[in-house]
């Protein structure tokens, strides 16, 4: 239990410090720690429920969360993530691991491309927003991430939402997708509740200290450290997916 508390605190700290979702941090660490891929995904979903609700509460207090804008996408994400339990239960662990690796490579490459911000926000048909949320929820939660990393570029690049509001909206989307994923994966019995609850609760304390230190660290250093972290994760997952036998 003590080791799980330390792991949760560490994941929360990195998540708060780098400003990214816990799934891209937690799943590789759990794999390294000895958990299998499907169990890692389930634990990550539990942790995301904790961190997304807490983070969205903080964003709401700071006035950067537009709840109304996210509701339609979030509803789609909730419905889509209901299929995650079936996907995790029936898809081979190696395939899920390879998809997660591709997602992490995308996360790394995205650090080198800046999405252009626009002055005026656009509106899209609610049906289109729902469909976007549906596929984001189904895909992302099935590999143990919340979907904010994919949603933020869509909000900024296509809907012209300000970056600060887009990141808040992305985290709020994770509330919908992670709760739905938790329900779905619980029904398919692919969640380690004991480990997930301990790591999720401990991560909240880590997030607090990570955010505090983040404000006293330069963006340049923060970005370079994040690049190094993702390079390490991609290297480890590549070795584990394609070269590790068994």
N, C-alpha and C positions, 0 to 999 in steps of 0.2 A: 504493500500500500504506500509506503514512504517513497519508493521509487516512482510510482505512478503520480504521486503528488508533485515530485520534482519535475517529472516529464511534463505534466500539465502546466506547471508554473513557467517552465522554459518555453513551451509552445506559446503560451499567452504573452510572455515577454517579447518574443520575436514577432508575434502577430501585431502587438501594439507598437513596437519599435519600427517595424517596416511598413505598417499600415496595410497588411495583406491578410487574406483569409487564413484561418488556421489549418484548413485541409491540406494546402500545398506544403505546409511545414510538418503537420502531424503524421500524415500517412507515411512519408519516407522514414521519419524517426521511428515509428512503430514497426515498420519492416526491418529496420536496422536493429531494433530492440528484440526481434524474434517473433513478432506477430505475423500471421499470414495476411495476404492481401484483403480477403473478404472481411476478416475480423477488423483489420485496420480501417476499412471503409466505414463499417458500422460504428466504431468508436469515434471516428472523425465526425460523423453525422451528429452524434450526441453532443460532442464538444461545440459544434457549430450552433446548436440550439442555444446553449449558454452564451457564447460570445456574441452572436448576432442580436439577441434580445438586449443584452447589456450595452453593446455598442450603439444600437439604434436608439436606445433611451438617452445615451449621452449626446448623440447627434441631434435628437429632437430638442433637448435642452439648449443646445447651441444654435438652434434655428436653421440648420442646414438640411433638414429632412422634410421633403414634400410628400406627405403620406398619400395624398390623393393621386399623384402622378404614378406611384408604384403599385397601386391596388390592382389595376388590370393586369399588369405584367406579373405581379405576385400571385394573382389567382391562377394564371396560366402555369406558373412555376409550381404551385401547390398541386394542381392536377397532374402535371408531368412527372413530378417527383414520386407520385403514388405508384408509378411503374418501376421505381428504382429497386424495390425489394425483389421483384420478379427477375429483373435483369441481373442483380448481384447473385441471386440464388442459382441462376441457370447458366450464366456465362462463365467460361473458364477463367481462373484467377490470373493466368498468364496474359490473357487477352485484356483483362481489366488493368493489369499492371502496365502493359504496353500503351494502352489509351492514356493512362495517367502520365506516363513518360512523355507522350506527345503533347499533352496539356502543359506539362512543366516546361518543355522546350518553347512552347508558345509564350508562356509567362516570362521566360528569359529573353526571348527576342523582342517582346513588347517593351522592354526597358530601353531599347535603342530607338524606338519610334514614338514620337510625341503626337498625340491626337490634337488636331487644330480645334480651338474653341471658337464659338460663334457668339454674336451679340444677342440675337433674338432666338427664343426657343420655338421649335416647331411642334405641331400636333400630328399624330398619326391615328388612323382608324383603330378603334379599340380592339377589333377582331385581330388585326395584325399584331398589336401589342400582346394580346393573349397568346397567340401562336408562338411569338418569340419567347415569351415566358415559359410556355409548355415545353418546348424543345430544350431550352436552357436548363430547366428544372430536371427533366428526365435524364439528360446527358450528364450534367455536372454532379448531381447527388449520387449517381450510379458509380462514380469513381471517388467519392468521398470529399468533393469540394462543393462550395455553395453556388457558384455561378457568377459572382460579382466581377471576377476578372474578365469574363466575357461580356457581361452586361454593360460595364462602364464605357468601353469604346463605342458600343452601339448608342448609348444615351448621348454621349458627347459628339460623336461623328455624324449621326443621322438625325437625332432629335435636337441637337444644339443645346443640350443641357450644360450648365456650368460644371466644371470638373469637381469642385467641392461638393455641389449638390448631387452630382452623379455618383460619387463614391459613397455618399450617405444612402442614396437610393439603392445602390448595389448591395450594401450591407443589409438594408431592410428587406430586399428581395430574398436574402438568405434566410430570414426568419420564416418566410412562407415555405421555401424549398426544403429547409432542414427539418422543420416540424413534420411536414408531409413525408419526407424521407424516413424520419424516425418511426412514424406510424407504419409505413409500408415495410421497412426492413425488420421491424419488430414482429409483424405478422408473419414474415417469412423466416423468422428466427435466425437472423444473421448479425445480431447486435450483442456484444458483451456489455451488458448493463453496468456491471460492477466497475469495470475499468473505465468505461465511458463517463459515468457519473463522477468518479474521482478526478479524472483528467479534466473534465469540463468545469467542475467547480474550482479546481486549482488554477485553471487558466485565467479565470477572472482576476485573480490577484496579480498574475503575471502581466496581463494587459495593462493594468493600472500603472505599474512601474515602467513598462515598456513605453507607454505614452509620455510619462514624465521625462524619461531620458531622451526620448525622441526630440523634444522641444529644445534641448540643449546641445543637439548634434547637428552639424551642417548637412544640408541636403546632398552635397557632393559625396561626403563620406558615407552617408546612409545608403545612397544609390550604389556605390562601389561595393559596400559590404553585402548588399542584396544580390548583386551580380555574382559575387564569390559564392554566396550561399546557394543560388540556383545552379551554378556550374557544378558545385559539389553534389547537389541532389541529382542533376541530370547524369553525371558521371556514375554515381552509385546505382541509379535505376537502370542505366544502360548495361552495366556489368551484371546486375541481378537478373534483368530480363533476358539478355541474350547470351551471357557467358556462364552464369551460375547454374550448375547441374542440380536438379532435384527441386 
